[in-house]
Amino acid sequence: MSESRHVGDGIVAAMSQVQASHILLMYAGSERSTASRSKDEAQQQIQAISTQLQGGADFADLARQNSDCPSSAKGGDLGSFGRGQMVGAFEEAAFGLQVGQTSGVVETPFGYHIIKRTG
């Protein structure tokens, strides 16, 4: 699924695909949004979810309870995707995580995300 190349003294992974889950909070005016919350409300709510995750809360449970994405029914699971399939900031964050690692808050035109790399 990935290849590595030597760069300097380290090895840089040139992954072609990752697996990830996410929690998405949309707001009024974000792309494809049906949410009525304001951008500020969404930002406050995603920060609170991030704090819960840092405290050990279950990612999939919080995705089911809070995410505005249809993937919420699967605990936020987006499956596998390659480069160029997601919007830039989301892709950059997902590919920058180690397996099992969770991002901070990532803003895209769709709203605020928290991303967990699962594979």
Phi, psi and omega per residue, in radians:
M1 nan -0.376 3.124
S2 -2.468 2.787 3.061
E3 -2.211 2.725 3.125
S4 -2.116 2.608 3.054
R5 -2.339 2.575 3.124
H6 -1.395 2.298 3.058
V7 -2.330 1.974 -3.092
G8 1.085 -2.239 -3.132
D9 -1.635 -0.089 -3.071
G10 -1.945 3.137 3.064
I11 -2.065 2.233 3.127
V12 -1.880 2.206 3.123
A13 -1.376 2.247 3.078
A14 -1.877 1.271 -3.039
M15 -1.220 2.438 3.084
S16 -1.656 -0.450 3.134
Q17 -2.563 2.670 3.003
V18 -2.329 2.856 2.969
Q19 -2.004 2.449 -3.115
A20 -2.677 2.778 2.980
S21 -2.118 2.781 3.089
H22 -2.626 2.837 2.979
I23 -2.048 2.188 -3.126
L24 -2.074 2.230 2.966
L25 -2.000 1.950 3.079
M26 -1.478 2.934 3.064
Y27 -2.535 2.862 3.138
A28 -0.981 2.107 3.137
G29 1.785 -0.246 3.078
S30 -1.343 2.779 -3.073
E31 -1.023 2.367 3.099
R32 1.013 0.347 -3.050
S33 -1.424 2.441 2.950
T34 -2.000 0.111 -3.093
A35 -1.308 2.576 3.100
S36 -1.789 -0.166 -3.128
R37 -1.190 2.673 3.092
S38 -1.362 2.900 3.096
K39 -1.055 -0.736 3.120
D40 -1.093 -0.737 3.107
E41 -1.096 -0.742 3.119
A42 -1.091 -0.732 -3.134
Q43 -1.124 -0.732 3.105
Q44 -1.116 -0.734 -3.119
Q45 -1.178 -0.714 -3.127
I46 -1.201 -0.605 3.075
Q47 -1.125 -0.695 3.105
A48 -1.129 -0.688 3.096
I49 -1.141 -0.733 3.100
S50 -1.026 -0.737 3.109
T51 -1.099 -0.721 3.106
Q52 -1.084 -0.728 3.128
L53 -1.115 -0.726 3.113
Q54 -1.106 -0.476 3.111
G55 -1.485 0.041 3.054
G56 1.806 0.111 3.122
A57 -1.110 2.698 -3.120
D58 -1.359 2.190 -3.092
F59 -1.041 -0.870 -3.088
A60 -1.068 -0.706 3.110
D61 -1.094 -0.770 3.138
L62 -1.175 -0.600 3.076
A63 -1.121 -0.795 3.134
R64 -1.042 -0.689 -3.061
Q65 -1.389 -0.501 -2.922
N66 -2.159 -0.470 -2.977
S67 -1.224 2.464 3.084
D68 -1.556 -0.036 -3.132
C69 -1.503 2.528 3.063
P70 -0.983 -0.399 3.106
S71 -1.143 -0.186 -3.142
S72 -1.014 -0.556 3.133
A73 -1.095 -0.399 3.125
K74 -1.885 0.486 3.136
G75 1.204 0.400 3.122
G76 1.572 0.006 -3.052
D77 -1.130 2.113 3.096
L78 -1.736 -0.089 -3.079
G79 1.284 -2.698 -3.133
S80 -1.640 2.564 3.039
F81 -2.661 2.700 -3.122
G82 -1.842 3.078 3.090
R83 -1.094 2.465 3.120
G84 1.565 -0.053 -3.124
Q85 -1.656 -0.350 -3.132
M86 -2.049 2.822 3.080
V87 -1.098 2.692 -2.975
G88 -0.862 -0.950 -3.073
A89 -1.118 -0.647 3.123
F90 -1.160 -0.834 -3.138
E91 -1.048 -0.819 -3.128
E92 -1.010 -0.779 3.135
A93 -1.151 -0.829 -3.082
A94 -1.090 -0.778 -3.123
F95 -1.290 -0.322 3.129
G96 -1.494 -0.159 -3.128
L97 -1.547 2.656 2.956
Q98 -1.496 2.735 3.097
V99 -1.004 2.270 -3.129
G100 1.599 -0.219 -3.114
Q101 -1.482 2.584 3.136
T102 -2.025 2.405 -3.124
S103 -1.345 2.968 2.861
G104 -1.373 -2.873 3.125
V105 -1.314 2.282 3.131
V106 -2.070 2.207 3.122
E107 -1.733 2.313 3.040
T108 -2.304 3.066 3.073
P109 -1.065 -0.283 -3.126
F110 -1.531 -0.275 -3.118
G111 2.408 -2.615 -3.107
Y112 -1.873 2.328 -3.113
H113 -2.126 2.674 2.805
I114 -2.158 2.260 -3.008
I115 -2.042 2.387 3.040
K116 -2.107 2.140 3.100
R117 -1.409 2.195 -3.069
T118 -1.963 -0.144 3.123
G119 -3.027 nan nan
